[in-house]
Amino acid sequence: MKEWAPGPGLYSNRVVSLTNASQAFLKRIGAWSYVEEARTTGVWDGVSDARITFSASDIGLDNPVDGMSRLTENFNLQRGLLRHLSTLSSRVQLLERTKVQSIQRTSTENSSWPLVHLDNGKILRSRLLVGADGFNSPVRTFAGIQSFGWSYDTQAIVATMEHEPRGAFEPPNTTAYQRFLPTGPIAFLPLSPTVSSLVWSTRPHIAKALLSCEPDVLASMINAAFRLPSLSLKYLYERILEAHNANTHITLPQIQEEILFREKSHQIDQHSAYTSVVAAPRGGIAPEGSEAVPPFVRSLQAGSVASFPLRFMHADSYIGEGKGERTVLIGDAAHTIHPLAGQGLNLGLGDVECLAKSIENAASRGGDIGSYTALLPYAQQRYLENHVLMAANDKLHKIYSTELEPIVWARSVGLEVVNELDSLKAALMISAGAKPRHESYSAVWETAAKVIPNVSTVFEISRKVVPTIGGALLAGASNLLLQAQKDVNKK
């Protein structure tokens, strides 16, 4: 991985969104300088169909180079971190090309430490065993830490998309787009002027049928998914499923004919930004509303289309006790989250930063870094912060996974109102890491708190129509704001 070197113009299909808070942390530890910045893209704002726009200028980031976050390939970040580690060889020993066979515990009269048995015959005796080993964490199993969660009825499709460049009179390709569809959200994440990454969450049977299509058919469906009404998308899914169930494949002319028919039925102008069937490259002045939809996808990078299931999981505790003492969980070993907000890696980096501080504080006082007392501050801070964001993310997924008209009305009204409240949007962006964690924004939170009663009024109306949804939306927004303000007041 340290020597990863993709060919010219080629990008990996697994991409992460690094918030400014995560970037600031990587810069402080000296790792960011080893990440190839030419393979990162600053995200200026995001647009979703309902519609809400998050702009970096709302939180005082006036330099477009800064943006609200940076998108980059997983491999680019991993390579940078490994190269940084290689410069710390006098302090960090990196064991490569070996696997963990088992984790056991040794008990002596004076201590009981975890023993990590490797397949090369080595045994590591650990004062503190950190579980950063993913969703199926052997460390979590060894520590006897239970977890709760569920599998979403959703499959994520990822791909690297090649598309038209933005025109001379359009902004650069630094906007991330996300549209919430009844079957799941679809996201368009920029990587370069003509390349972006796809993350499309949809029902497993639909994902299977889409993956069986030719790449040019899937590209056409991606364009349609950002432009056609959901009713017409449902119709297109049915045509693709019919062909898939009959062990045949719908062709590009067939799907384009279906899309064109649906566009005509919705009276979509064939010269507008909302047409999904374009015979020739666009040029000159962009059509009206072009900034509201992503660039037109021409093709998918060969071999980049893949799929994986989505889950929600949160460990009951981040610290092992009793027979599981001297263990601590971070990242996906402690929590997994739906990717719709792009917060999975950022939560993990927040864990790393907080755990490092706890270990440093214990070591500076001559304490035992593996003791429960030394690790408790990490667990106390990160568990609640992570759970609040995970719960809000889960509610958002569930609210947008329904087509019931009262719920659609309630969420649309609420989202439009929030879109008009700059202070509230700024507070939500800050809580998601759009600014470094060490900075203070108490004034922003105080202003945001003042608009909560106005938001409450809207959701009270929604609550009368659909009680559970109004309550869930209001509770999610309020909890997120209150917890974030508490965090700011502590600092």
C-alpha positions as CSV (number, residue, x, y, z in Angstrom):
1,M,0.0,0.0,0.0
2,K,2.9,2.4,0.7
3,E,4.0,2.1,-2.9
4,W,0.5,2.5,-4.4
5,A,0.8,4.2,-7.8
6,P,-2.3,4.4,-10.0
7,G,-2.0,5.0,-13.7
8,P,-2.6,8.5,-15.2
9,G,-6.3,9.6,-14.9
10,L,-7.2,6.5,-12.8
11,Y,-8.9,6.8,-9.4
12,S,-9.9,4.2,-6.8
13,N,-13.6,3.6,-6.3
14,R,-13.5,3.9,-2.5
15,V,-13.4,7.6,-1.4
16,V,-13.5,9.3,2.0
17,S,-14.7,12.8,2.9
18,L,-12.2,14.3,5.4
19,T,-13.7,17.2,7.4
20,N,-11.6,20.2,8.3
21,A,-11.5,18.9,11.8
22,S,-10.0,15.6,10.6
23,Q,-7.5,17.4,8.3
24,A,-6.4,19.7,11.2
25,F,-5.7,16.6,13.3
26,L,-3.7,14.9,10.5
27,K,-1.7,18.1,10.0
28,R,-0.9,18.4,13.7
29,I,0.6,14.9,13.8
30,G,2.6,15.5,10.6
31,A,0.7,13.0,8.5
32,W,-1.0,15.3,6.0
33,S,2.2,16.3,4.3
34,Y,2.5,12.7,3.1
35,V,-1.0,12.7,1.5
36,E,-0.9,13.6,-2.2
37,E,-2.9,16.8,-2.3
38,A,-3.2,16.7,-6.1
39,R,-5.5,13.7,-5.5
40,T,-7.8,15.5,-3.1
41,T,-10.6,17.9,-3.9
42,G,-12.1,20.6,-1.7
43,V,-15.9,20.5,-1.3
44,W,-17.4,23.9,-1.3
45,D,-21.1,23.1,-0.7
46,G,-23.6,20.3,-1.1
47,V,-27.0,20.2,-2.7
48,S,-29.7,17.6,-2.1
49,D,-33.1,17.4,-3.8
50,A,-35.3,18.5,-1.0
51,R,-33.6,21.2,-1.0
52,I,-30.9,22.3,1.4
53,T,-27.6,23.9,0.5
54,F,-24.6,23.8,2.9
55,S,-22.0,26.5,2.0
56,A,-18.5,26.9,3.4
57,S,-19.1,30.7,3.5
58,D,-21.8,30.1,6.1
59,I,-19.2,29.3,8.7
60,G,-16.6,31.9,7.7
61,L,-14.6,29.8,5.2
62,D,-14.4,32.3,2.5
63,N,-11.5,30.8,0.6
64,P,-12.8,28.3,-2.0
65,V,-9.6,26.3,-1.7
66,D,-10.5,25.5,1.9
67,G,-14.0,24.2,1.4
68,M,-16.0,22.3,4.0
69,S,-14.1,19.1,3.6
70,R,-11.7,17.3,1.2
71,L,-12.5,14.2,-0.8
72,T,-9.7,11.7,-1.5
73,E,-9.3,8.0,-2.2
74,N,-8.8,5.6,0.7
75,F,-5.6,4.4,-0.8
76,N,-4.2,7.9,-1.0
77,L,-4.8,8.5,2.7
78,Q,-3.5,5.0,3.7
79,R,-0.3,5.5,1.7
80,G,0.3,8.8,3.3
81,L,-0.2,7.4,6.8
82,L,2.2,4.5,6.1
83,R,4.8,6.8,4.7
84,H,4.5,9.0,7.8
85,L,4.9,5.9,10.0
86,S,8.1,5.0,8.2
87,T,9.7,8.2,9.4
88,L,9.0,7.3,13.0
89,S,10.8,3.9,12.8
90,S,12.9,4.9,15.9
91,R,9.7,5.1,18.0
92,V,7.2,3.0,16.1
93,Q,7.7,-0.7,15.0
94,L,5.5,-1.6,12.1
95,L,4.9,-5.4,11.6
96,E,4.0,-6.2,8.0
97,R,2.9,-9.3,6.1
98,T,1.6,-11.1,9.2
99,K,-1.8,-11.8,10.7
100,V,-3.2,-12.2,14.1
101,Q,-3.9,-15.9,14.8
102,S,-5.3,-15.5,18.3
103,I,-5.5,-13.2,21.3
104,Q,-5.1,-14.8,24.7
105,R,-4.5,-13.6,28.3
106,T,-1.7,-14.3,30.6
107,S,-2.2,-14.1,34.3
108,T,0.7,-13.7,36.7
109,E,0.7,-12.8,40.3
110,N,1.3,-9.1,39.4
111,S,-0.4,-8.5,36.1
112,S,-2.7,-9.8,33.4
113,W,-1.9,-8.5,29.9
114,P,-3.3,-9.5,26.5
115,L,-1.1,-11.8,24.4
116,V,-1.3,-11.4,20.6
117,H,-0.2,-14.5,18.7
118,L,1.0,-13.8,15.1
119,D,1.2,-16.3,12.3
120,N,4.9,-15.7,12.1
121,G,5.4,-17.2,15.5
122,K,5.8,-14.0,17.4
123,I,3.8,-13.2,20.5
124,L,3.2,-9.6,21.5
125,R,2.5,-8.8,25.2
126,S,0.5,-5.6,25.4
127,R,0.0,-3.1,28.2
128,L,-2.8,-1.7,26.1
129,L,-4.5,-3.5,23.2
130,V,-6.3,-1.1,20.8
131,G,-9.0,-2.6,18.7
132,A,-8.8,-0.7,15.3
133,D,-9.6,-3.9,13.5
134,G,-13.0,-3.2,11.8
135,F,-16.6,-4.3,12.0
136,N,-15.8,-8.0,12.8
137,S,-13.3,-7.0,15.5
138,P,-11.4,-9.9,17.1
139,V,-10.3,-7.5,19.8
140,R,-13.9,-6.7,20.7
141,T,-14.6,-10.4,20.8
142,F,-11.6,-11.0,23.1
143,A,-12.7,-8.2,25.4
144,G,-16.2,-9.7,25.7
145,I,-17.7,-6.4,24.7
146,Q,-21.3,-6.8,23.3
147,S,-22.7,-4.6,20.6
148,F,-26.1,-3.7,19.2
149,G,-27.2,-2.8,15.7
150,W,-28.8,-4.0,12.5
151,S,-28.3,-4.5,8.8
152,Y,-30.0,-1.9,6.7
153,D,-32.1,-3.3,3.8
154,T,-29.7,-1.4,1.6
155,Q,-26.8,-2.1,-0.6
156,A,-24.2,0.5,-1.6
157,I,-23.0,0.7,-5.2
158,V,-19.7,2.5,-5.7
159,A,-18.0,3.5,-9.0
160,T,-15.6,6.0,-10.5
161,M,-17.4,8.2,-13.0
162,E,-16.0,10.1,-15.9
163,H,-18.0,13.1,-16.9
164,E,-18.0,16.4,-18.8
165,P,-15.9,19.3,-17.3
166,R,-17.8,22.3,-16.0
167,G,-18.3,25.0,-18.6
168,A,-16.5,28.3,-18.8
169,F,-19.4,30.1,-17.1
170,E,-19.9,27.5,-14.4
171,P,-18.2,27.0,-11.0
172,P,-15.5,24.2,-10.9
173,N,-16.3,20.6,-10.0
174,T,-16.0,21.1,-6.3
175,T,-19.6,20.5,-5.3
176,A,-20.7,17.3,-3.7
177,Y,-24.3,16.4,-4.6
178,Q,-26.7,14.1,-2.7
179,R,-30.3,13.2,-3.5
180,F,-32.5,11.3,-1.1
181,L,-34.6,8.8,-3.0
182,P,-37.2,6.5,-1.4
183,T,-34.9,3.5,-2.1
184,G,-31.9,5.3,-0.5
185,P,-29.5,8.3,-1.1
186,I,-27.3,8.7,-4.1
187,A,-24.1,10.8,-3.8
188,F,-21.8,12.4,-6.4
189,L,-18.4,13.2,-4.9
190,P,-15.9,15.2,-7.0
191,L,-12.3,14.0,-7.4
192,S,-11.0,16.1,-10.4
193,P,-12.5,18.4,-13.1
194,T,-13.7,15.4,-15.0
195,V,-13.8,12.5,-12.5
196,S,-16.1,12.0,-9.5
197,S,-17.0,9.1,-7.2
198,L,-20.4,7.5,-6.9
199,V,-22.0,6.1,-3.7
200,W,-25.5,4.9,-4.5
201,S,-27.5,3.3,-1.6
202,T,-30.5,1.3,-2.8
203,R,-32.5,-1.9,-2.2
204,P,-30.4,-5.1,-2.6
205,H,-32.6,-6.5,-5.4
206,I,-32.3,-3.2,-7.3
207,A,-28.6,-3.0,-6.7
208,K,-28.2,-6.6,-8.0
209,A,-30.1,-5.7,-11.2
210,L,-28.2,-2.5,-11.8
211,L,-24.8,-4.3,-11.3
212,S,-25.8,-6.8,-14.0
213,C,-26.3,-4.0,-16.5
214,E,-23.7,-2.9,-18.9
215,P,-21.6,0.1,-17.6
216,D,-23.1,2.5,-20.1
217,V,-26.6,1.6,-19.0
218,L,-25.6,2.1,-15.3
219,A,-24.2,5.5,-16.3
220,S,-27.5,6.5,-17.9
221,M,-29.3,5.4,-14.7
222,I,-27.0,7.6,-12.6
223,N,-27.8,10.6,-14.7
224,A,-31.5,9.8,-14.4
225,A,-31.3,9.3,-10.7
226,F,-30.2,12.9,-10.2
227,R,-32.8,14.4,-12.6
228,L,-36.0,12.4,-12.9
229,P,-38.9,12.4,-10.4
230,S,-38.9,9.3,-8.1
231,L,-42.1,8.0,-9.8
232,S,-40.3,7.7,-13.1
233,L,-37.2,6.2,-11.5
234,K,-39.5,3.5,-10.0
235,Y,-40.7,2.7,-13.5
236,L,-37.2,2.4,-14.8
237,Y,-36.2,0.1,-11.9
238,E,-39.2,-2.2,-12.9
239,R,-38.0,-2.3,-16.5
240,I,-34.4,-3.3,-15.4
241,L,-35.7,-5.8,-12.9
242,E,-38.0,-7.4,-15.5
243,A,-35.0,-7.9,-17.8
244,H,-32.8,-9.1,-15.0
245,N,-35.4,-11.7,-13.8
246,A,-35.7,-12.9,-17.4
247,N,-31.9,-13.5,-17.5
248,T,-31.5,-10.8,-20.2
249,H,-30.0,-7.3,-20.1
250,I,-31.6,-4.0,-21.0
251,T,-29.6,-2.3,-23.7
252,L,-28.4,1.3,-23.8
253,P,-30.9,2.3,-26.6
254,Q,-33.7,0.7,-24.7
255,I,-33.0,2.5,-21.4
256,Q,-32.5,5.8,-23.2
257,E,-35.8,5.4,-25.0
258,E,-37.5,4.7,-21.7
259,I,-35.8,7.8,-20.1
260,L,-36.7,10.0,-23.0
261,F,-40.4,8.9,-22.8
262,R,-40.5,9.6,-19.0
263,E,-38.9,13.1,-19.6
264,K,-41.5,14.0,-22.2
265,S,-44.3,12.9,-19.8
266,H,-42.9,15.2,-17.2
267,Q,-42.4,18.0,-19.8
268,I,-38.7,18.2,-19.2
269,D,-37.1,20.5,-21.8
270,Q,-34.5,18.4,-23.8
271,H,-32.2,21.4,-23.7
272,S,-32.4,21.9,-20.0
273,A,-30.0,20.8,-17.2
274,Y,-32.6,18.2,-16.2
275,T,-32.5,16.0,-19.3
276,S,-30.8,12.7,-18.8
277,V,-30.3,11.8,-22.5
278,V,-27.7,14.0,-24.3
279,A,-26.5,13.0,-27.7
280,A,-23.5,15.4,-27.9
281,P,-21.3,17.2,-25.4
282,R,-22.7,20.4,-24.0
283,G,-20.8,23.6,-24.8
284,G,-21.0,27.3,-24.5
285,I,-23.3,28.8,-21.9
286,A,-24.6,26.3,-19.4
287,P,-28.4,25.8,-19.3
288,E,-30.3,27.4,-16.5
289,G,-30.2,25.4,-13.2
290,S,-27.1,23.5,-14.1
291,E,-25.6,24.2,-10.7
292,A,-28.5,22.2,-9.1
293,V,-27.4,18.9,-10.7
294,P,-24.0,17.2,-11.0
295,P,-22.1,17.0,-14.3
296,F,-23.4,14.7,-17.0
297,V,-21.8,11.2,-16.6
298,R,-20.3,9.9,-19.9
299,S,-18.8,6.6,-18.7
300,L,-17.6,4.5,-15.7
301,Q,-14.0,3.7,-15.1
302,A,-13.3,0.1,-16.1
303,G,-13.3,-2.3,-13.1
304,S,-14.5,0.4,-10.7
305,V,-18.1,-0.7,-10.1
306,A,-18.5,-2.6,-6.8
307,S,-21.1,-3.1,-4.0
308,F,-21.3,-3.8,-0.3
309,P,-24.0,-4.1,2.4
310,L,-24.7,-1.3,4.9
311,R,-25.0,-1.7,8.7
312,F,-25.5,0.2,11.9
313,M,-23.5,-1.0,14.9
314,H,-22.4,0.5,18.2
315,A,-20.5,-1.3,20.9
316,D,-21.9,-1.3,24.4
317,S,-18.7,0.0,25.7
318,Y,-15.4,1.3,24.3
319,I,-13.3,-0.1,27.2
320,G,-12.8,-3.8,28.2
321,E,-13.3,-4.8,31.9
322,G,-12.6,-7.9,33.9
323,K,-11.2,-10.5,31.7
324,G,-11.2,-8.0,28.8
325,E,-9.2,-5.3,30.7
326,R,-6.4,-3.4,29.0
327,T,-8.4,-3.2,25.7
328,V,-10.0,-0.2,24.1
329,L,-12.0,0.1,20.8
330,I,-11.8,2.8,18.1
331,G,-13.2,3.3,14.6
332,D,-15.3,0.6,13.0
333,A,-14.5,-1.8,15.8
334,A,-16.5,0.5,18.1
335,H,-19.1,1.8,15.6
336,T,-20.3,1.6,12.0
337,I,-22.6,4.1,10.4
338,H,-24.6,4.6,7.2
339,P,-22.4,6.5,4.7
340,L,-25.1,9.1,3.7
341,A,-23.3,11.8,5.7
342,G,-19.8,10.7,5.0
343,Q,-18.9,10.6,8.7
344,G,-17.6,7.1,9.3
345,L,-13.8,7.8,8.9
346,N,-14.1,11.2,10.6
347,L,-15.7,9.5,13.7
348,G,-12.8,7.1,13.8
349,L,-10.2,9.9,13.5
350,G,-12.0,11.7,16.3
351,D,-11.6,8.5,18.4
352,V,-7.9,8.4,17.6
353,E,-7.3,12.0,18.5
354,C,-9.2,11.7,21.8
355,L,-7.6,8.4,22.8
356,A,-4.1,9.8,22.1
357,K,-4.8,12.7,24.5
358,S,-6.0,10.3,27.2
359,I,-2.9,8.1,26.8
360,E,-0.6,11.2,26.8
361,N,-2.2,12.6,29.9
362,A,-1.8,9.3,31.8
363,A,1.8,8.9,30.7
364,S,2.7,12.5,31.6
365,R,1.4,11.8,35.2
366,G,3.3,8.5,35.5
367,G,0.0,6.5,35.3
368,D,-0.7,3.1,33.7
369,I,-1.9,3.8,30.2
370,G,-3.8,0.5,30.1
371,S,-5.8,1.1,33.2
372,Y,-9.6,1.7,33.2
373,T,-9.0,5.1,34.9
374,A,-6.6,6.3,32.2
375,L,-9.0,5.3,29.4
376,L,-12.2,6.5,31.0
377,P,-12.0,10.1,29.7
378,Y,-11.8,8.8,26.1
379,A,-14.9,6.7,26.6
380,Q,-16.8,9.4,28.3
381,Q,-16.2,12.0,25.6
382,R,-16.4,9.9,22.5
383,Y,-19.3,7.5,23.2
384,L,-21.9,10.2,23.6
385,E,-20.6,12.3,20.7
386,N,-20.5,9.3,18.4
387,H,-24.0,8.1,19.5
388,V,-25.7,11.5,19.0
389,L,-24.4,11.7,15.4
390,M,-25.1,8.1,14.6
391,A,-28.6,8.4,15.9
392,A,-29.3,11.5,13.9
393,N,-27.8,9.9,10.8
394,D,-30.0,6.8,11.3
395,K,-33.1,8.9,11.8
396,L,-32.3,10.8,8.6
397,H,-32.0,7.5,6.6
398,K,-35.3,6.2,7.9
399,I,-37.2,9.4,7.4
400,Y,-36.1,9.6,3.8
401,S,-36.8,5.9,3.1
402,T,-40.5,6.3,2.9
403,E,-43.0,7.5,0.3
404,L,-45.9,8.2,2.7
405,E,-47.3,11.6,1.7
406,P,-47.7,13.1,5.2
407,I,-44.1,12.2,6.0
408,V,-42.8,13.5,2.7
409,W,-44.7,16.8,3.4
410,A,-43.3,17.0,7.0
411,R,-39.7,16.4,6.0
412,S,-39.9,18.7,3.0
413,V,-41.3,21.6,5.1
414,G,-38.8,21.1,7.8
415,L,-35.8,20.9,5.4
416,E,-36.9,24.1,3.5
417,V,-37.2,26.0,6.8
418,V,-33.8,24.8,8.0
419,N,-32.4,25.9,4.7
420,E,-33.4,29.4,5.5
421,L,-31.8,29.4,8.9
422,D,-28.1,30.2,8.3
423,S,-27.2,30.0,12.0
424,L,-28.7,26.6,12.4
425,K,-27.0,25.3,9.3
426,A,-23.7,26.7,10.5
427,A,-24.1,24.9,13.8
428,L,-24.9,21.6,12.1
429,M,-21.9,21.9,9.8
430,I,-19.6,22.7,12.8
431,S,-20.9,19.7,14.7
432,A,-20.1,17.5,11.7
433,G,-16.5,18.7,11.7
434,A,-16.5,21.5,9.1
435,K,-14.2,23.5,11.4
436,P,-11.3,22.2,13.5
437,R,-12.3,20.6,16.8
438,H,-10.0,22.8,18.9
439,E,-11.6,26.1,17.8
440,S,-14.4,27.7,19.9
441,Y,-17.8,28.5,18.4
442,S,-19.9,29.3,21.4
443,A,-21.3,32.4,19.8
444,V,-22.5,30.4,16.8
445,W,-24.2,27.9,19.0
446,E,-25.9,30.6,21.1
447,T,-27.2,32.1,17.9
448,A,-28.3,28.7,16.6
449,A,-30.1,28.0,19.9
450,K,-32.2,31.1,19.4
451,V,-33.7,29.7,16.2
452,I,-34.7,26.4,17.7
453,P,-38.1,27.7,18.8
454,N,-38.8,28.6,15.2
455,V,-37.9,25.2,14.0
456,S,-39.9,23.7,16.8
457,T,-43.0,25.5,15.5
458,V,-42.6,23.9,12.1
459,F,-42.1,20.5,13.6
460,E,-45.0,20.9,15.9
461,I,-47.2,21.3,12.8
462,S,-45.6,18.2,11.3
463,R,-46.1,16.3,14.6
464,K,-49.9,16.9,14.4
465,V,-49.9,15.3,10.9
466,V,-47.4,12.5,11.6
467,P,-46.6,12.4,15.4
468,T,-43.6,10.0,15.3
469,I,-41.8,11.7,12.5
470,G,-42.3,15.2,13.9
471,G,-40.9,14.1,17.2
472,A,-38.0,12.2,15.7
473,L,-36.9,15.1,13.5
474,L,-37.2,17.6,16.4
475,A,-35.5,15.3,18.9
476,G,-32.7,14.6,16.4
477,A,-32.0,18.2,15.6
478,S,-32.3,19.4,19.3
479,N,-30.0,16.6,20.6
480,L,-27.4,17.3,18.1
481,L,-27.4,21.0,18.8
482,L,-27.5,20.7,22.6
483,Q,-24.7,18.1,22.7
484,A,-22.5,20.2,20.4
485,Q,-23.0,23.3,22.5
486,K,-22.1,21.3,25.6
487,D,-18.9,20.2,23.9
488,V,-18.0,23.7,22.9
489,N,-18.7,25.1,26.4
490,K,-16.3,22.4,27.9
491,K,-13.4,23.7,25.7
